[in-house]
Amino acid sequence: MMKITIFAVAALALACALPQDQPQAQPVQIVKQDSEVSENGYNFEYETSDGTSRQEQGDYKNDTEQQGLSVKGSYKYVAPDGQIISVTFVADKNGYQPTEIKDGDKPAQS
């Protein structure tokens, strides 16, 4: 009886360890990439083959209103449910301020 139990457990473990037939996802390719950095700020952008993209620009501010980095940008991706999500943002002396748009909706302050 013990041999049968051990054999059954081993067979179950082997069956669970076999690779499952899952569709292979295509690797994501970078289709566009650009960047520039200077002492006064930076900017970059990229886009991938799956629809993801990002663009950002940072400027160093040293005036009476603000000292530090002021950043503006946006990013876009396709959510697991197929919906396209786009976010634009500003990050400055007032903090991070994103605005999200889903599939062409009107902008909603997040």
Secondary structure by P-SEA (a helix, b strand, c coil): caaaaaaaaaaaaaaaacccbbbbbcccccccccccccccccccccccccccbbbbbbbbbbccccccbbbbbbbbbbccccbbbbbbbccccccbbbbbbccccccccc
